């Protein structure tokens, strides 16, 4: 996937620069579309060693 094919909605702009501390657990919703099919993921995660670590992952 090229960066040109990724589209981020305007409502996400305030979160693009979000940098949680390593003690923060947060919820994230990811919505995507491929070949006309829409997918949604809800997860709980935290950041450790500059990588997102997932505690829960639920796909709809």
C-alpha distance matrix in Angstrom:
0.0 3.7 6.6 8.3 6.8 8.0 11.7 14.3 17.8 20.9 22.5 20.1 21.1 24.0 22.0 19.3 21.9 23.5 24.5 26.5 29.1 28.9 31.6 29.8 28.5 26.6 25.1 21.6 20.3 16.6 16.1 13.1 13.1 11.6 13.7 16.5 16.9 17.0 16.8 18.5 18.9 21.9 22.5 24.9 23.8 25.0 23.9 25.4 24.9 22.2 20.1 19.9 22.2 22.5 26.0 25.3 22.4 23.1 20.8 22.4
3.7 0.0 3.8 5.3 5.6 7.2 10.8 13.5 17.1 19.7 21.8 19.4 19.8 22.9 21.3 18.2 20.7 22.8 24.0 26.4 29.1 29.3 32.2 30.4 29.5 27.4 26.2 22.7 21.6 18.1 17.6 14.9 15.0 14.0 16.0 18.4 19.3 19.2 19.3 20.6 21.1 23.9 24.4 26.5 25.2 26.0 24.6 26.2 25.4 22.3 20.8 21.0 23.7 24.4 28.0 27.5 24.8 25.6 23.5 25.0
6.6 3.8 0.0 3.8 5.4 5.4 8.5 10.7 14.3 16.6 18.7 16.3 16.3 19.4 18.1 14.9 17.2 19.6 21.1 23.8 26.6 27.2 30.1 28.1 27.5 25.3 24.3 20.8 19.9 16.7 16.5 14.4 15.2 15.1 17.6 19.3 20.1 19.3 19.3 20.1 20.4 22.8 23.2 25.1 23.7 24.3 22.8 24.6 24.0 20.6 19.5 19.6 22.7 23.5 27.1 26.8 24.3 25.2 23.5 24.8
8.3 5.3 3.8 0.0 3.8 5.6 7.7 10.7 13.8 16.0 18.7 16.9 16.9 20.3 19.6 16.6 19.2 21.8 23.7 26.5 29.6 30.4 33.1 30.9 30.2 27.7 26.4 22.8 21.5 18.2 17.2 14.9 14.9 14.9 16.7 18.2 19.6 19.1 19.8 21.0 22.0 24.5 25.4 27.6 26.6 27.3 26.1 28.1 27.6 24.2 23.1 23.0 26.0 26.5 29.9 29.3 26.7 27.1 25.0 25.8
6.8 5.6 5.4 3.8 0.0 3.8 6.4 9.9 12.9 15.8 18.1 16.5 17.3 20.8 19.7 17.2 20.3 22.3 24.3 26.7 29.8 30.5 32.9 30.5 29.3 26.7 25.0 21.2 19.4 15.9 14.5 11.7 11.3 11.1 13.0 14.5 15.9 15.5 16.4 18.0 19.3 22.1 23.4 25.9 25.3 26.6 25.8 28.0 27.9 24.6 23.0 22.3 25.0 25.0 28.3 27.2 24.3 24.4 22.0 22.6
8.0 7.2 5.4 5.6 3.8 0.0 3.8 6.6 10.0 13.0 14.9 13.0 14.0 17.3 16.0 13.6 16.9 18.7 20.8 23.1 26.3 27.1 29.4 26.8 25.7 23.0 21.3 17.6 16.0 12.7 11.7 9.5 10.3 11.2 14.0 14.9 15.6 14.4 14.7 15.5 16.5 19.0 20.2 22.5 21.9 23.2 22.5 25.0 25.2 21.8 20.2 19.2 22.0 22.0 25.2 24.2 21.5 21.8 19.7 20.5
11.7 10.8 8.5 7.7 6.4 3.8 0.0 3.8 6.5 9.5 11.7 10.5 11.6 15.1 14.4 12.6 16.2 18.0 20.6 22.9 26.4 27.6 29.6 26.7 25.6 22.6 20.7 17.0 15.1 12.2 10.8 9.4 10.3 12.2 14.9 14.9 15.6 13.9 14.6 15.1 16.5 18.7 20.2 22.6 22.4 23.7 23.4 26.3 26.7 23.2 21.8 20.5 23.3 23.0 25.9 24.8 22.2 22.1 20.0 20.3
14.3 13.5 10.7 10.7 9.9 6.6 3.8 0.0 3.8 6.6 8.3 6.7 8.0 11.4 10.8 9.4 13.1 14.7 17.7 19.9 23.5 25.0 26.7 23.7 22.8 19.6 17.9 14.4 12.9 10.7 10.0 10.0 12.0 14.6 17.5 17.1 17.2 14.8 15.0 14.5 15.5 16.9 18.3 20.3 20.1 21.3 21.2 24.3 25.1 21.5 20.3 18.8 21.7 21.4 24.1 23.1 20.9 21.0 19.5 19.8
17.8 17.1 14.3 13.8 12.9 10.0 6.5 3.8 0.0 3.8 5.4 5.7 7.5 10.7 10.9 10.7 14.3 15.6 19.0 20.9 24.6 26.4 27.8 24.5 23.5 20.0 18.0 14.8 12.9 11.5 10.4 11.2 13.0 16.1 18.8 17.6 17.7 15.0 15.5 14.7 16.2 17.2 19.1 21.0 21.4 22.7 23.0 26.4 27.5 24.0 22.9 21.0 23.7 23.1 25.4 24.1 22.0 21.6 20.1 19.9
20.9 19.7 16.6 16.0 15.8 13.0 9.5 6.6 3.8 0.0 3.8 5.4 5.6 8.6 10.2 10.4 13.5 14.9 18.6 20.7 24.5 26.7 27.9 24.6 24.1 20.6 19.1 16.3 15.0 14.3 13.7 14.9 16.7 19.8 22.5 21.2 21.4 18.5 19.0 17.8 19.1 19.5 21.1 22.6 22.8 23.8 23.9 27.4 28.5 24.9 24.3 22.6 25.4 25.0 27.2 26.2 24.5 24.3 23.2 23.0
22.5 21.8 18.7 18.7 18.1 14.9 11.7 8.3 5.4 3.8 0.0 3.8 5.7 7.3 8.5 10.0 13.0 13.5 17.2 18.7 22.5 24.8 25.6 22.0 21.3 17.7 16.1 13.7 12.5 12.7 12.6 14.7 17.1 20.5 23.4 21.8 21.4 18.1 18.1 16.3 17.2 17.0 18.7 19.9 20.5 21.6 22.2 25.9 27.4 24.1 23.4 21.2 23.7 23.0 24.8 23.7 22.4 22.1 21.4 21.1
20.1 19.4 16.3 16.9 16.5 13.0 10.5 6.7 5.7 5.4 3.8 0.0 3.8 5.6 5.5 6.5 9.8 10.4 13.9 15.7 19.4 21.5 22.7 19.3 18.7 15.3 14.1 11.4 10.9 10.8 11.5 13.5 16.4 19.6 22.8 21.8 21.1 17.9 17.3 15.3 15.6 15.5 16.5 17.5 17.6 18.4 18.8 22.3 23.7 20.3 19.6 17.7 20.4 20.1 22.2 21.4 20.2 20.4 19.9 20.4
21.1 19.8 16.3 16.9 17.3 14.0 11.6 8.0 7.5 5.6 5.7 3.8 0.0 3.8 5.4 5.4 8.0 9.7 13.3 15.7 19.4 21.9 23.3 20.3 20.4 17.3 16.7 14.3 14.4 14.2 15.0 16.6 19.3 22.2 25.3 24.6 24.3 21.2 20.8 19.0 19.1 18.9 19.5 20.2 19.7 19.9 19.6 22.9 23.9 20.3 20.3 18.9 22.1 22.3 24.6 24.3 23.3 23.9 23.5 24.1
24.0 22.9 19.4 20.3 20.8 17.3 15.1 11.4 10.7 8.6 7.3 5.6 3.8 0.0 3.8 5.8 6.9 7.5 11.3 13.4 16.9 19.8 20.9 17.8 18.2 15.4 15.4 13.8 14.6 15.3 16.8 18.9 21.9 25.0 28.3 27.4 26.7 23.4 22.5 20.2 19.8 18.9 19.1 19.1 18.6 18.4 18.3 21.7 22.9 19.6 19.9 18.5 21.4 21.7 23.7 23.7 23.2 24.1 24.3 25.0
22.0 21.3 18.1 19.6 19.7 16.0 14.4 10.8 10.9 10.2 8.5 5.5 5.4 3.8 0.0 3.8 5.5 5.0 8.7 10.5 14.3 16.7 18.0 14.8 15.0 12.2 12.3 10.5 11.9 12.6 14.7 16.9 20.3 23.2 26.7 26.2 25.1 21.8 20.4 17.9 17.0 16.0 15.8 15.7 14.9 14.8 14.7 18.2 19.6 16.3 16.4 14.7 17.6 18.0 20.0 20.2 19.8 20.9 21.4 22.6
19.3 18.2 14.9 16.6 17.2 13.6 12.6 9.4 10.7 10.4 10.0 6.5 5.4 5.8 3.8 0.0 3.8 5.6 8.7 11.5 15.0 17.2 19.2 16.5 16.9 14.4 14.6 12.3 13.4 13.1 15.1 16.5 19.7 22.2 25.7 25.6 24.8 21.8 20.6 18.6 17.8 17.5 17.1 17.3 15.9 15.6 14.7 17.8 18.5 14.9 15.1 14.1 17.5 18.4 21.0 21.4 20.6 22.0 22.1 23.6
21.9 20.7 17.2 19.2 20.3 16.9 16.2 13.1 14.3 13.5 13.0 9.8 8.0 6.9 5.5 3.8 0.0 3.8 6.3 9.7 12.9 15.5 17.6 15.4 16.6 14.8 15.9 14.3 16.2 16.3 18.6 20.1 23.3 25.7 29.3 29.3 28.5 25.5 24.0 21.9 20.6 19.9 19.0 18.4 16.5 15.3 13.9 16.7 17.1 13.6 14.7 14.4 17.8 19.3 21.8 22.8 22.6 24.4 24.9 26.6
23.5 22.8 19.6 21.8 22.3 18.7 18.0 14.7 15.6 14.9 13.5 10.4 9.7 7.5 5.0 5.6 3.8 0.0 3.8 6.3 9.8 12.6 14.2 11.7 13.0 11.2 12.8 11.9 14.4 15.3 18.1 20.2 23.7 26.3 30.0 29.8 28.5 25.3 23.4 20.8 19.1 17.8 16.5 15.4 13.6 12.2 11.4 14.5 15.7 12.5 13.5 12.5 15.6 16.8 18.9 20.0 20.3 22.3 23.3 25.1
24.5 24.0 21.1 23.7 24.3 20.8 20.6 17.7 19.0 18.6 17.2 13.9 13.3 11.3 8.7 8.7 6.3 3.8 0.0 3.8 6.6 9.3 11.5 9.8 11.7 11.1 13.5 13.3 16.3 17.2 20.4 22.3 25.9 28.2 31.9 32.1 30.6 27.5 25.3 22.7 20.4 19.0 16.9 15.2 12.7 10.4 8.8 11.4 12.4 9.6 11.2 10.9 13.8 15.8 17.8 19.6 20.4 22.9 24.3 26.6
26.5 26.4 23.8 26.5 26.7 23.1 22.9 19.9 20.9 20.7 18.7 15.7 15.7 13.4 10.5 11.5 9.7 6.3 3.8 0.0 3.8 6.5 7.9 6.0 8.3 8.4 11.5 12.3 15.8 17.3 20.8 23.2 26.9 29.3 33.0 33.1 31.2 28.0 25.4 22.4 19.8 17.8 15.3 12.9 10.4 7.8 7.0 9.8 11.9 10.0 11.1 10.2 12.2 13.9 15.3 17.4 18.8 21.4 23.4 25.8
29.1 29.1 26.6 29.6 29.8 26.3 26.4 23.5 24.6 24.5 22.5 19.4 19.4 16.9 14.3 15.0 12.9 9.8 6.6 3.8 0.0 3.8 5.4 5.4 8.8 10.4 13.9 15.2 18.9 20.5 24.1 26.4 30.1 32.3 36.1 36.3 34.3 31.2 28.3 25.4 22.5 20.3 17.4 14.5 11.7 8.3 7.1 8.6 10.6 9.9 11.6 11.3 12.7 14.9 15.8 18.5 20.5 23.4 25.7 28.3
28.9 29.3 27.2 30.4 30.5 27.1 27.6 25.0 26.4 26.7 24.8 21.5 21.9 19.8 16.7 17.2 15.5 12.6 9.3 6.5 3.8 0.0 3.8 5.6 8.2 10.7 14.2 15.6 19.4 20.8 24.5 26.7 30.3 32.3 36.0 36.5 34.2 31.3 28.2 25.3 22.1 19.9 16.6 13.6 10.4 6.6 5.3 5.6 8.2 8.7 9.9 9.7 10.3 12.8 13.6 16.8 19.0 22.3 24.8 27.8
31.6 32.2 30.1 33.1 32.9 29.4 29.6 26.7 27.8 27.9 25.6 22.7 23.3 20.9 18.0 19.2 17.6 14.2 11.5 7.9 5.4 3.8 0.0 3.8 6.6 9.9 13.5 15.8 19.6 21.7 25.4 27.9 31.7 33.8 37.6 37.7 35.2 32.1 28.9 25.8 22.5 19.8 16.5 13.0 10.5 7.4 7.9 8.6 11.6 12.3 13.0 12.1 11.8 13.4 13.2 16.3 19.0 22.1 25.0 27.7
29.8 30.4 28.1 30.9 30.5 26.8 26.7 23.7 24.5 24.6 22.0 19.3 20.3 17.8 14.8 16.5 15.4 11.7 9.8 6.0 5.4 5.6 3.8 0.0 3.8 6.3 10.1 12.5 16.3 18.6 22.2 25.0 28.7 31.1 34.9 34.8 32.3 29.1 26.0 22.7 19.6 16.8 13.8 10.4 8.5 6.0 7.6 9.8 13.1 12.8 12.9 11.1 11.3 12.2 12.1 14.5 16.9 19.7 22.4 24.9
28.5 29.5 27.5 30.2 29.3 25.7 25.6 22.8 23.5 24.1 21.3 18.7 20.4 18.2 15.0 16.9 16.6 13.0 11.7 8.3 8.8 8.2 6.6 3.8 0.0 3.8 7.1 10.0 13.7 16.2 19.8 22.7 26.4 28.8 32.5 32.3 29.6 26.3 23.1 19.7 16.5 13.5 10.4 6.8 5.6 4.8 8.0 10.7 14.3 13.9 13.0 10.3 9.7 9.5 8.8 10.9 13.5 16.1 19.0 21.5
26.6 27.4 25.3 27.7 26.7 23.0 22.6 19.6 20.0 20.6 17.7 15.3 17.3 15.4 12.2 14.4 14.8 11.2 11.1 8.4 10.4 10.7 9.9 6.3 3.8 0.0 3.8 6.6 10.3 13.0 16.6 19.6 23.4 26.0 29.7 29.2 26.7 23.3 20.2 16.8 13.9 10.8 8.4 5.6 5.6 6.3 9.4 12.7 16.1 14.9 13.7 10.5 10.6 9.8 9.8 10.6 12.3 14.4 16.9 19.0
25.1 26.2 24.3 26.4 25.0 21.3 20.7 17.9 18.0 19.1 16.1 14.1 16.7 15.4 12.3 14.6 15.9 12.8 13.5 11.5 13.9 14.2 13.5 10.1 7.1 3.8 0.0 3.8 6.9 10.1 13.4 16.7 20.3 23.1 26.7 26.0 23.3 19.8 16.9 13.3 10.5 7.3 5.7 4.4 6.4 8.8 11.8 15.3 18.5 17.0 15.2 11.6 11.6 9.7 9.8 9.2 10.1 11.4 13.6 15.4
21.6 22.7 20.8 22.8 21.2 17.6 17.0 14.4 14.8 16.3 13.7 11.4 14.3 13.8 10.5 12.3 14.3 11.9 13.3 12.3 15.2 15.6 15.8 12.5 10.0 6.6 3.8 0.0 3.8 6.5 10.0 13.1 16.8 19.7 23.3 22.7 20.2 16.7 13.9 10.5 8.1 5.9 5.4 6.3 7.5 10.1 12.3 15.9 18.6 16.5 14.4 10.9 11.8 10.0 11.2 10.2 9.7 10.7 12.0 13.7
20.3 21.6 19.9 21.5 19.4 16.0 15.1 12.9 12.9 15.0 12.5 10.9 14.4 14.6 11.9 13.4 16.2 14.4 16.3 15.8 18.9 19.4 19.6 16.3 13.7 10.3 6.9 3.8 0.0 3.8 6.6 10.1 13.6 16.7 20.1 19.2 16.7 13.2 10.6 7.1 5.7 4.6 6.5 9.0 10.7 13.6 15.7 19.2 21.7 19.4 17.1 13.6 14.5 12.3 13.5 11.6 9.9 9.7 9.9 10.9
16.6 18.1 16.7 18.2 15.9 12.7 12.2 10.7 11.5 14.3 12.7 10.8 14.2 15.3 12.6 13.1 16.3 15.3 17.2 17.3 20.5 20.8 21.7 18.6 16.2 13.0 10.1 6.5 3.8 0.0 3.8 6.6 10.3 13.2 16.8 16.3 14.0 10.7 8.2 5.7 5.0 6.5 8.4 11.3 12.4 15.1 16.5 19.7 21.8 19.2 16.6 13.6 14.8 13.0 15.0 13.1 10.6 10.4 9.4 10.5
16.1 17.6 16.5 17.2 14.5 11.7 10.8 10.0 10.4 13.7 12.6 11.5 15.0 16.8 14.7 15.1 18.6 18.1 20.4 20.8 24.1 24.5 25.4 22.2 19.8 16.6 13.4 10.0 6.6 3.8 0.0 3.8 7.1 10.5 13.8 12.8 10.8 7.3 5.8 4.4 6.4 8.8 11.5 14.8 16.1 18.9 20.2 23.4 25.3 22.6 20.0 17.1 18.4 16.4 18.3 16.0 13.1 11.9 9.8 9.8
13.1 14.9 14.4 14.9 11.7 9.5 9.4 10.0 11.2 14.9 14.7 13.5 16.6 18.9 16.9 16.5 20.1 20.2 22.3 23.2 26.4 26.7 27.9 25.0 22.7 19.6 16.7 13.1 10.1 6.6 3.8 0.0 3.8 6.8 10.4 9.9 8.4 5.8 5.3 6.4 8.6 11.8 14.2 17.5 18.5 21.1 22.0 24.9 26.3 23.6 20.9 18.4 19.8 18.1 20.5 18.2 14.9 13.9 11.1 11.2
13.1 15.0 15.2 14.9 11.3 10.3 10.3 12.0 13.0 16.7 17.1 16.4 19.3 21.9 20.3 19.7 23.3 23.7 25.9 26.9 30.1 30.3 31.7 28.7 26.4 23.4 20.3 16.8 13.6 10.3 7.1 3.8 0.0 3.8 6.8 6.2 5.4 4.3 6.0 8.7 11.5 14.9 17.6 21.1 22.1 24.7 25.6 28.3 29.6 26.8 24.1 21.9 23.2 21.4 23.7 21.3 17.8 16.3 13.0 12.4
11.6 14.0 15.1 14.9 11.1 11.2 12.2 14.6 16.1 19.8 20.5 19.6 22.2 25.0 23.2 22.2 25.7 26.3 28.2 29.3 32.3 32.3 33.8 31.1 28.8 26.0 23.1 19.7 16.7 13.2 10.5 6.8 3.8 0.0 3.8 5.4 5.4 6.6 8.1 11.4 13.8 17.5 19.8 23.3 24.1 26.7 27.3 29.7 30.6 28.0 25.2 23.2 24.4 22.8 25.3 23.0 19.3 18.0 14.5 14.2
13.7 16.0 17.6 16.7 13.0 14.0 14.9 17.5 18.8 22.5 23.4 22.8 25.3 28.3 26.7 25.7 29.3 30.0 31.9 33.0 36.1 36.0 37.6 34.9 32.5 29.7 26.7 23.3 20.1 16.8 13.8 10.4 6.8 3.8 0.0 3.8 5.6 8.5 10.8 14.4 17.1 20.8 23.2 26.8 27.7 30.4 31.0 33.4 34.2 31.7 28.8 26.9 28.0 26.4 28.7 26.2 22.5 20.9 17.2 16.4
16.5 18.4 19.3 18.2 14.5 14.9 14.9 17.1 17.6 21.2 21.8 21.8 24.6 27.4 26.2 25.6 29.3 29.8 32.1 33.1 36.3 36.5 37.7 34.8 32.3 29.2 26.0 22.7 19.2 16.3 12.8 9.9 6.2 5.4 3.8 0.0 3.8 6.5 9.9 13.3 16.5 20.0 22.9 26.6 27.9 30.7 31.7 34.3 35.5 32.9 30.1 27.9 28.9 27.0 29.0 26.2 22.6 20.5 16.8 15.2
16.9 19.3 20.1 19.6 15.9 15.6 15.6 17.2 17.7 21.4 21.4 21.1 24.3 26.7 25.1 24.8 28.5 28.5 30.6 31.2 34.3 34.2 35.2 32.3 29.6 26.7 23.3 20.2 16.7 14.0 10.8 8.4 5.4 5.4 5.6 3.8 0.0 3.8 6.6 10.2 13.4 16.9 19.8 23.6 25.1 28.2 29.5 32.1 33.6 31.2 28.1 25.6 26.3 24.1 25.8 22.9 19.2 16.9 13.2 11.5
17.0 19.2 19.3 19.1 15.5 14.4 13.9 14.8 15.0 18.5 18.1 17.9 21.2 23.4 21.8 21.8 25.5 25.3 27.5 28.0 31.2 31.3 32.1 29.1 26.3 23.3 19.8 16.7 13.2 10.7 7.3 5.8 4.3 6.6 8.5 6.5 3.8 0.0 3.8 6.9 10.4 13.6 16.8 20.5 22.2 25.3 26.7 29.6 31.3 28.8 25.9 23.1 23.9 21.6 23.2 20.3 16.7 14.5 11.0 9.3
16.8 19.3 19.3 19.8 16.4 14.7 14.6 15.0 15.5 19.0 18.1 17.3 20.8 22.5 20.4 20.6 24.0 23.4 25.3 25.4 28.3 28.2 28.9 26.0 23.1 20.2 16.9 13.9 10.6 8.2 5.8 5.3 6.0 8.1 10.8 9.9 6.6 3.8 0.0 3.8 6.8 10.3 13.3 17.0 18.7 22.0 23.6 26.3 28.2 26.0 22.9 20.0 20.4 17.9 19.5 16.5 12.9 10.8 7.3 6.4
18.5 20.6 20.1 21.0 18.0 15.5 15.1 14.5 14.7 17.8 16.3 15.3 19.0 20.2 17.9 18.6 21.9 20.8 22.7 22.4 25.4 25.3 25.8 22.7 19.7 16.8 13.3 10.5 7.1 5.7 4.4 6.4 8.7 11.4 14.4 13.3 10.2 6.9 3.8 0.0 3.8 6.7 10.0 13.7 15.7 19.1 21.0 24.0 26.2 24.1 21.1 17.9 18.2 15.5 16.7 13.8 10.5 8.4 5.8 5.4
18.9 21.1 20.4 22.0 19.3 16.5 16.5 15.5 16.2 19.1 17.2 15.6 19.1 19.8 17.0 17.8 20.6 19.1 20.4 19.8 22.5 22.1 22.5 19.6 16.5 13.9 10.5 8.1 5.7 5.0 6.4 8.6 11.5 13.8 17.1 16.5 13.4 10.4 6.8 3.8 0.0 3.8 6.5 10.2 12.2 15.7 17.8 20.7 23.1 21.2 18.1 14.7 14.6 11.7 13.0 10.1 6.9 5.6 4.4 6.3
21.9 23.9 22.8 24.5 22.1 19.0 18.7 16.9 17.2 19.5 17.0 15.5 18.9 18.9 16.0 17.5 19.9 17.8 19.0 17.8 20.3 19.9 19.8 16.8 13.5 10.8 7.3 5.9 4.6 6.5 8.8 11.8 14.9 17.5 20.8 20.0 16.9 13.6 10.3 6.7 3.8 0.0 3.8 7.2 10.0 13.6 16.2 19.3 22.2 20.5 17.7 14.0 13.6 10.5 10.9 8.0 6.1 5.3 6.5 8.2
22.5 24.4 23.2 25.4 23.4 20.2 20.2 18.3 19.1 21.1 18.7 16.5 19.5 19.1 15.8 17.1 19.0 16.5 16.9 15.3 17.4 16.6 16.5 13.8 10.4 8.4 5.7 5.4 6.5 8.4 11.5 14.2 17.6 19.8 23.2 22.9 19.8 16.8 13.3 10.0 6.5 3.8 0.0 3.8 6.4 10.1 13.0 15.9 18.9 17.7 14.8 11.0 10.1 6.9 7.3 5.1 4.5 6.2 8.6 11.3
24.9 26.5 25.1 27.6 25.9 22.5 22.6 20.3 21.0 22.6 19.9 17.5 20.2 19.1 15.7 17.3 18.4 15.4 15.2 12.9 14.5 13.6 13.0 10.4 6.8 5.6 4.4 6.3 9.0 11.3 14.8 17.5 21.1 23.3 26.8 26.6 23.6 20.5 17.0 13.7 10.2 7.2 3.8 0.0 3.8 7.3 10.7 13.5 17.0 16.1 13.7 10.0 8.7 6.0 5.4 5.1 6.9 9.3 12.3 14.9
23.8 25.2 23.7 26.6 25.3 21.9 22.4 20.1 21.4 22.8 20.5 17.6 19.7 18.6 14.9 15.9 16.5 13.6 12.7 10.4 11.7 10.4 10.5 8.5 5.6 5.6 6.4 7.5 10.7 12.4 16.1 18.5 22.1 24.1 27.7 27.9 25.1 22.2 18.7 15.7 12.2 10.0 6.4 3.8 0.0 3.8 7.0 9.8 13.2 12.4 10.1 6.6 5.5 4.3 5.3 7.1 8.8 11.9 14.5 17.5
25.0 26.0 24.3 27.3 26.6 23.2 23.7 21.3 22.7 23.8 21.6 18.4 19.9 18.4 14.8 15.6 15.3 12.2 10.4 7.8 8.3 6.6 7.4 6.0 4.8 6.3 8.8 10.1 13.6 15.1 18.9 21.1 24.7 26.7 30.4 30.7 28.2 25.3 22.0 19.1 15.7 13.6 10.1 7.3 3.8 0.0 3.8 6.7 10.2 9.7 8.3 5.7 5.4 6.6 7.8 10.5 12.4 15.7 18.2 21.2
23.9 24.6 22.8 26.1 25.8 22.5 23.4 21.2 23.0 23.9 22.2 18.8 19.6 18.3 14.7 14.7 13.9 11.4 8.8 7.0 7.1 5.3 7.9 7.6 8.0 9.4 11.8 12.3 15.7 16.5 20.2 22.0 25.6 27.3 31.0 31.7 29.5 26.7 23.6 21.0 17.8 16.2 13.0 10.7 7.0 3.8 0.0 3.8 6.8 6.0 5.4 4.5 5.9 8.7 10.8 13.6 15.1 18.4 20.5 23.7
25.4 26.2 24.6 28.1 28.0 25.0 26.3 24.3 26.4 27.4 25.9 22.3 22.9 21.7 18.2 17.8 16.7 14.5 11.4 9.8 8.6 5.6 8.6 9.8 10.7 12.7 15.3 15.9 19.2 19.7 23.4 24.9 28.3 29.7 33.4 34.3 32.1 29.6 26.3 24.0 20.7 19.3 15.9 13.5 9.8 6.7 3.8 0.0 3.8 5.3 5.4 6.5 6.8 10.4 12.2 15.5 17.2 20.8 23.0 26.4
24.9 25.4 24.0 27.6 27.9 25.2 26.7 25.1 27.5 28.5 27.4 23.7 23.9 22.9 19.6 18.5 17.1 15.7 12.4 11.9 10.6 8.2 11.6 13.1 14.3 16.1 18.5 18.6 21.7 21.8 25.3 26.3 29.6 30.6 34.2 35.5 33.6 31.3 28.2 26.2 23.1 22.2 18.9 17.0 13.2 10.2 6.8 3.8 0.0 3.8 5.5 8.4 9.5 13.3 15.5 18.7 20.0 23.6 25.5 28.9
22.2 22.3 20.6 24.2 24.6 21.8 23.2 21.5 24.0 24.9 24.1 20.3 20.3 19.6 16.3 14.9 13.6 12.5 9.6 10.0 9.9 8.7 12.3 12.8 13.9 14.9 17.0 16.5 19.4 19.2 22.6 23.6 26.8 28.0 31.7 32.9 31.2 28.8 26.0 24.1 21.2 20.5 17.7 16.1 12.4 9.7 6.0 5.3 3.8 0.0 3.8 6.9 9.4 13.0 15.8 18.5 19.2 22.6 24.1 27.3
20.1 20.8 19.5 23.1 23.0 20.2 21.8 20.3 22.9 24.3 23.4 19.6 20.3 19.9 16.4 15.1 14.7 13.5 11.2 11.1 11.6 9.9 13.0 12.9 13.0 13.7 15.2 14.4 17.1 16.6 20.0 20.9 24.1 25.2 28.8 30.1 28.1 25.9 22.9 21.1 18.1 17.7 14.8 13.7 10.1 8.3 5.4 5.4 5.5 3.8 0.0 3.8 6.3 9.8 13.0 15.4 15.8 19.3 20.7 24.0
19.9 21.0 19.6 23.0 22.3 19.2 20.5 18.8 21.0 22.6 21.2 17.7 18.9 18.5 14.7 14.1 14.4 12.5 10.9 10.2 11.3 9.7 12.1 11.1 10.3 10.5 11.6 10.9 13.6 13.6 17.1 18.4 21.9 23.2 26.9 27.9 25.6 23.1 20.0 17.9 14.7 14.0 11.0 10.0 6.6 5.7 4.5 6.5 8.4 6.9 3.8 0.0 3.8 6.5 9.8 11.9 12.4 15.8 17.3 20.6
22.2 23.7 22.7 26.0 25.0 22.0 23.3 21.7 23.7 25.4 23.7 20.4 22.1 21.4 17.6 17.5 17.8 15.6 13.8 12.2 12.7 10.3 11.8 11.3 9.7 10.6 11.6 11.8 14.5 14.8 18.4 19.8 23.2 24.4 28.0 28.9 26.3 23.9 20.4 18.2 14.6 13.6 10.1 8.7 5.5 5.4 5.9 6.8 9.5 9.4 6.3 3.8 0.0 3.8 6.7 9.4 10.6 14.3 16.4 19.9
22.5 24.4 23.5 26.5 25.0 22.0 23.0 21.4 23.1 25.0 23.0 20.1 22.3 21.7 18.0 18.4 19.3 16.8 15.8 13.9 14.9 12.8 13.4 12.2 9.5 9.8 9.7 10.0 12.3 13.0 16.4 18.1 21.4 22.8 26.4 27.0 24.1 21.6 17.9 15.5 11.7 10.5 6.9 6.0 4.3 6.6 8.7 10.4 13.3 13.0 9.8 6.5 3.8 0.0 3.8 5.7 6.9 10.6 13.1 16.6
26.0 28.0 27.1 29.9 28.3 25.2 25.9 24.1 25.4 27.2 24.8 22.2 24.6 23.7 20.0 21.0 21.8 18.9 17.8 15.3 15.8 13.6 13.2 12.1 8.8 9.8 9.8 11.2 13.5 15.0 18.3 20.5 23.7 25.3 28.7 29.0 25.8 23.2 19.5 16.7 13.0 10.9 7.3 5.4 5.3 7.8 10.8 12.2 15.5 15.8 13.0 9.8 6.7 3.8 0.0 3.8 7.0 10.4 13.7 16.9
25.3 27.5 26.8 29.3 27.2 24.2 24.8 23.1 24.1 26.2 23.7 21.4 24.3 23.7 20.2 21.4 22.8 20.0 19.6 17.4 18.5 16.8 16.3 14.5 10.9 10.6 9.2 10.2 11.6 13.1 16.0 18.2 21.3 23.0 26.2 26.2 22.9 20.3 16.5 13.8 10.1 8.0 5.1 5.1 7.1 10.5 13.6 15.5 18.7 18.5 15.4 11.9 9.4 5.7 3.8 0.0 3.8 6.7 10.2 13.3
22.4 24.8 24.3 26.7 24.3 21.5 22.2 20.9 22.0 24.5 22.4 20.2 23.3 23.2 19.8 20.6 22.6 20.3 20.4 18.8 20.5 19.0 19.0 16.9 13.5 12.3 10.1 9.7 9.9 10.6 13.1 14.9 17.8 19.3 22.5 22.6 19.2 16.7 12.9 10.5 6.9 6.1 4.5 6.9 8.8 12.4 15.1 17.2 20.0 19.2 15.8 12.4 10.6 6.9 7.0 3.8 0.0 3.8 6.7 10.1
23.1 25.6 25.2 27.1 24.4 21.8 22.1 21.0 21.6 24.3 22.1 20.4 23.9 24.1 20.9 22.0 24.4 22.3 22.9 21.4 23.4 22.3 22.1 19.7 16.1 14.4 11.4 10.7 9.7 10.4 11.9 13.9 16.3 18.0 20.9 20.5 16.9 14.5 10.8 8.4 5.6 5.3 6.2 9.3 11.9 15.7 18.4 20.8 23.6 22.6 19.3 15.8 14.3 10.6 10.4 6.7 3.8 0.0 3.8 6.7
20.8 23.5 23.5 25.0 22.0 19.7 20.0 19.5 20.1 23.2 21.4 19.9 23.5 24.3 21.4 22.1 24.9 23.3 24.3 23.4 25.7 24.8 25.0 22.4 19.0 16.9 13.6 12.0 9.9 9.4 9.8 11.1 13.0 14.5 17.2 16.8 13.2 11.0 7.3 5.8 4.4 6.5 8.6 12.3 14.5 18.2 20.5 23.0 25.5 24.1 20.7 17.3 16.4 13.1 13.7 10.2 6.7 3.8 0.0 3.8
22.4 25.0 24.8 25.8 22.6 20.5 20.3 19.8 19.9 23.0 21.1 20.4 24.1 25.0 22.6 23.6 26.6 25.1 26.6 25.8 28.3 27.8 27.7 24.9 21.5 19.0 15.4 13.7 10.9 10.5 9.8 11.2 12.4 14.2 16.4 15.2 11.5 9.3 6.4 5.4 6.3 8.2 11.3 14.9 17.5 21.2 23.7 26.4 28.9 27.3 24.0 20.6 19.9 16.6 16.9 13.3 10.1 6.7 3.8 0.0
